[in-house]
Amino acid sequence: MPFGPKNACGTYARLMRQVYGPQLDRRGLLRFFDDNLILGCTFMQT
């Protein structure tokens, strides 16, 4: 991370945008400051 932990949230958000891309715009993946939440209709889908 450039500039150490000062910019960690922004760096993480950019990385998640690159990795998950179009899935972030759907209802199945929610992004927070420092973590992700993947949703499904059943336990087996997640």
Helices and strands as residue ranges (DSSP letters): G 4-7, H 8-20, G 21-25, E 29-31, E 36-38
